[in-house]
Amino acid sequence: MRILVVSPYIPSPMSVASTRIYYLLKALASQYSVSLLTVSYTTESAMPSSTSLIERLAHPVRVIAQPELSKRWQQLMNVGCGKSYILKSHFLIEMQEAIDALVAREHYDAVFYESVLVASYRLTEGVKIINDQHNIEHELRLRTYQHEKAWVRMC
């Protein structure tokens, strides 16, 4: 079985946010053939050391480098567009293009979205989707909306 894992973070056993996906990737790789598509919000020179562990688990590993823009600036721009900052910040054209290329070139039995934040990428019809949502994102966003006093932060 071949699985494409799409993650909003580079899996790492040493990083709090990325530890869970690292061990899920490790468990999947022990049973299946796994490819990884992920995002790095760091400089390209920092990527090779952060990906050396996962390259033993997944092939290919594709890291989309994304410069990190000011969060407040992005939120302000999204208010004008009427779009959610959280969802828009996790949708990258380069990621969609990489998914399209990988799915066209390889046969995947399933695509594993590691978070609802990356689950909005389009797939060809018939591809099985596994969406792993370990957090209660909808509750967190609702609480922010209900209790936030600054209107710009609710976007």
N, C-alpha and C positions, 0 to 999 in steps of 0.2 A: 504494500500500500504506500502511495506517495502523498505527502501532505505538504502544502504550502502554509507556513506560519507567517502571518502579517502582524507586526507588533509596533506600537508607538514608541517603544524604547528598545535600546540595545540590551539584550539579555546579559546579565552579569551576576555571578555569585557574590560579588563584593558591593553591590549597590542596592540600597533599600528598595527603591521603586522597581528595580529590574530583576531582583532575586527570584521572585515567583515564576516569571516567564522563563528564566534560565533553567530552573529545575523541571518545569513542564517540557521545555525543549529537550532536555536531557532524557527525560522519561520517554517521550515520543521517539527520539532517535534510537533508543535501545530496542524498539520494536518495529519501526517503520523507516522509510526513506524520507528525509525531511529537507525542505528548502526554507530559507528564512529571508523575509523582506522586512526591513526595519528602517527607522529614522534616527539620524544623529544630529543633535542640536549643538554639536561642538565643531571645532575646526577639523579639517580632513587629516591633519598631521596627528591628531589624537586617536583617530579611528583604528589604525592597525593593531595597537596594543589592546584596545578594548574588544576587538573581534577575534583575537587569536584562539580563545577558548571555544567560542561558538563555531568556528570553522572546523573543529574536530567533530562537531555534532551534526551540522547541516551543510548541504551542498546543493545548489550554490547559496552563498550568503551575499545578499545585496543590501548595502547601506546607502540610503538616500541622505546626502548631506543637506542640511537645511539651516541657513543662518537664522539665529534667534532675534526676532524683532522685539521692540518694547511691547510688553503686554498691554499697558494702558493705551498706547497708540493704536494697537490692533483693535482693542475694545471700542475705542472712539470711532475708528473707521467702520466697524461692523454695525454700530448704531445707525449710521447713515444708510447702510445697505439693508437693514432689517434682518440681519442674520446673526445667529448665535456665535459668539467668539469661540467658545469651546469646540463646537463642531467644525467651524471653519478653520480653526488653527490645526486641526488634525486631518484635514483633507488637503493633500498635496497633488498637484497635477503630475509631478514626477513619479509619485507613488502609483497613481492610476496607470500611467504609461508602463511602469515596471511590471505591475500585475498583468496588464494586457500582454506584454511580451513574454513573461514567464508562462502564463496559461496557454498562449499560442504555441510555444516551443516545447513545453513539457506536458505530460498527461498527469494531472493531479486527481486523486480520488476525493480529496476534500481540501478546502481552504479553512484554516483555523485563524479566526480573528481574535487576537488577544486584547479584547476590550471593545465595548460598544463604540468607543471613540474612533476606531478604524473600520467599523463595520459598514460604512456607507460607500465603500468602493464597489464599483460595478464589476460583476463577473458574467461570463458567458452562461447561457441557460444550461441547466443540467448539472452544474458544479455543486457538490454538496458543501454546505457551510456549517462550520462549528463556531459559535460565538461564545467565548468565555468571558463572562462578566462577573468578576469576583467582588466588585464593589457595588454599592447602591447609588450609582451616579445620579439616577433620576431623583432620588431623595435628597442628595446633597444639593443638586441644582434647585429643587423646589424650596428647600430651607433657605438657601441664599436669597432666592427671589422673595420669599415671605418676610425675611428679617433684615434685609439690606436696606439701609437708608439712602445711600448714594445711588441714584437712578442709573448712572453709567456703569456701575459694577454689576447690575442685574442682567446685562446683555451677554 
